[in-house]
Amino acid sequence: MYIRRFNDDDAEEISNLVCRNFKEVNIRDYSADEMERLAESYNAEKISVLASSAHMYVACDSNRVVGTGSISGYWGSKTESILLTIFVLPEYQHKGIGSSIIQALESDEYFLRASRIEIPASITACEFYIKMGYNFKGGKKELDDEGHYQMEKFRC
């Protein structure tokens, strides 16, 4: 397994990976209608748009994309960044790939220049991010209007 930066040829495969997570994993914590709507919106074009405004990484097993994650400046800030679109294929979960993606993101220039990093965490992924050193923003464990926990990590 290795991690590399996104290229345009990855968009369709990442779209499929993300949609599988909505329909097979996140559906445990969210309604089927909600997951279906999200899956419909995360097409290859949306992935390409996300990748154009962030540093997107892909985890590969041989030539197969098995995970993804991205980081960008938080609303254009130079001192805050945000992690987005972090997913691992269901059959590859619990094998350290998510942790490797976080490590790659935390080695990126957007992370290294930031004093605070935020992540909108799904109910499903919340415990994973806690294990990776992220805490609930302001110490408050509450879902926002999109059904995410706002989590953050501070760098000295």
N, C-alpha and C positions, 0 to 999 in steps of 0.2 A: 504494500500500500504506500502511496505517496501523495503529497499535496502540491498542487501547482495553481497558478493564476488561471482564471477563467479565460476562455477564448470563445468567439462567436459561435463556433460549431457545437459548443456545450449547451446552448440555450434550450433546445428541445429535450435533451436528456435530463437537464435540471428541472425543467417544467414537469416532466413525468415523475421525477423523484419527489418533488414538493407535493404534487397532487396525490401521489400514493400515500404520503404521510398524512395529509388531511383526511383521506378516506379510510385509511387503515389504522392510524395511530391516534391522531387528535380527536377522532370521532368518539373516543372513549370519554372525553371531557366536554365535548361540544355537540350541538344538534347536527343531525345528518344534513338538514337543509343549509345550515351555516357552512358546513364543510364543503358541500356541493357548490355553493356560491363562490367560496374561496378558490376551489379547484378550477372552476370555470374561468376565473380572473387571472390565474397564474399560468398563462400561456407563454410560449417561447418569446413572444414580443415583449411581454412584461419583464421577463427575466433579463432580456438584453437591455432594456431601459434601466432596470435596477443596476446591472453590471456597469453601465456607462457612467453612473454617478457614484459608484462605490468601488472598493477593491474587493472583488469577489474571488473566492478560492474554491477549488474542487478537490475532493479526495477521490483517488482512483485506485481500483484494484485491477491490475493490468491496464487495459484500456477502457474499463467500465467506470463511469462516474458513480460513486456510491455515497457521496456526501457533498455538502456545500455550505458556505457561510460567507458573509460579507461584512465589511466595516466601512464607515464613511464619517465625515465630520458631522457633528450634530447641529443641524440648521446652520451650516457654514462656519461653525465655531472652530477655532484653532486649539482650544483647550478642552473641548469635549468631543467625544466620538460616540457612535452608536453601532451596535452589532445587529445585523438583520439577516433574515432568510437562512437560518441555520437548521439544516435537516440532514438526516442520514437514512438511507434506504432501510425499511423495516427489518429485513433479514440481516443487515449488517450492524444493527444497534446492539449496544452492550458489549462492544468489542474494542472500545477505546478510540474509535474513529471520531466521535464528537469531541472528545478531549483533544485529539490531535488537531482538529479544525480550530478549536478555541486557541490552542497554542500558536497556530499559524496566524490567526487574527491578532493575537496579543504580541506578535513579533512585527506586525505591520506598522508602517510609519504613522498611520492615523491613531493607532493605539499608543505608540511610544511618545507622541507629542501631547497627548491628552492627560489632563489631571483627573478627569472623570469620564467613565464609559458607561453608557446606559444600554439596556436591552429590554424591548417589550417581550416578555416571556409568556408563552402559553401556559395554561394550567398544566398541561402534559409535561413541559420541559422545566418547570420551575425548580424542582429538586435537583436536576442536573446542574443548573446554573448556580445553585447554592454550593454544590460540591466544587464548582469551579471558582469559588470565591466571590460570587456576586450576592448582594443583599437587597432586600426590598427598599425601594427609594423612600428616603425619609423614615425608614423603619416601619412603614405601613404596608401590611399585606392586604391589599384591596385591588379588586379587578377594575380596570378602566372601562370606558364605554365600548371598547372593541374586544373585551374579554381577556385582556392581558394584565399581567403583573408588571409594573415598571420596576426594573431592578437596576442596580448600579454597582460599580466598583471604582474605588478611588486609588490613584497612583500618587506616590509621594514625589 
